[in-house]
Amino acid sequence: EVSEPRIPCWRLGVRMNDKLFPRRFTEALRPGSYFRLIVEGSVGAGDEIRVVERPAHGLTIRHVFRIYTRDRDEAQRLLTAPRMSESWKRWALDWLQKSKGQPTETAEPGCCES
């Protein structure tokens, strides 16, 4: 199951031998995706992968990434998605608190350590 966006970081720049690549990747709204395991099993090259369910909340990985990178005033939408990861819900709550001038302590979600 697709679970959350993968935020481009400096490691992508190293991999692509271009330190500006993560910024361009972000500007193009092209996040990667993390997946979570629902049923244990094996997947191999050539196996069929298909969509079996689309959540009713309508948020896609691209929407979540856009909210995070450009439209933070829409952070409340992340709290309405039932299976949104806890780190993203904490980030949304944190952002909403910051926008009201309240102190926060939560780290940014989905980014690798520097």
N, C-alpha and C positions, 0 to 999 in steps of 0.2 A: 504494500500500500504506500502510495506517495505520502510523505508526512510533512515535509517542510522544505523551504528553499535552502540551497547551499550558497552561501555568500562568497563571491570571488574575493580572494585575499592575495597577499604577496606571493604565496606559493604558486599560484597560477601564472604570475608574471615570470617566475623562475623557470617553470616548466616550458613556457612559450618563448623564453629568452627575450622578454620584452616587459620592462617594469611598468609600462603604462597599460598593458593588456587588461589587468583587472578593472581599471577605470573605464576603459572602452566597453568591456563586457558588461559592466554595471549600467553604463549610460544606455546601452542597447536593450536593457531589461532582459538579459539572458542568463538567469540563474541556473545552477544545477539543481538537482533534487536529491533529497535523502529519502530512503524508503525504510519502512518498518516491516518486520516479519509478522504475518498474520497466521499462517499455517506453515509449519516446518516441512521442508522437502528439498528436492534438487531441481535446479534450473540449468540448462545447458544451451550451448550455441544451437540455433535453429528451433528452439522450443517456442511455441505460440505464447504470446503474452497479449491479453485482451482486457479491456475495461469491463468490469462486472458491476460497478456501481459508481455513480457520481453524487457527491454530497449535495444536499438541498441548499446549503448556504451559498453556493455559487462562487466561492473564493477559489481561484486557481493559484498555483505556485507563483505565476507571474503577478497576480494581484497582490499577494502577500509581499513579494519582493518590491513591487512598486510602492506599496504603503510604507515599507521600511526605508526605501531610498529616496522617495519623492513626496509622498502624500501622507505624512505622519498624522495629519489631522483625522485620518480615517482609521487610526489604530483601534478604535472601539469595535470595528468589524471583526477583528481577530478574536475578540472575546466571545463572539457569538458562534464560532465554529466549534462544534462539540469535540472533535478529535484533534484540535490544534495542540501541538506539543506544549508542555508546561513552560519551556524556556521562551517560546514566542508569546504565550499568554503573560508571563512575567514581564517581558519587554513591553508589551502593549500597556499593561497596567502602569509600569514604570514611566513610560512616555506620557501617559495621561496625567500622572501625578506631576511630572516635570512641567507639563504645559500649564498646570495650575499653580506653579511656584512651590510645590511641595518637595522635600528632599527624597532621594531615592538611592538605592545601593545595587541594583541589578546590572549585570554585565550585558553586553550586546549578544544577541543570539546568533547561532550558526556560523561563527567565524573561527578560523583556526587560531591557535596561540601564536604569538610572535616570538 
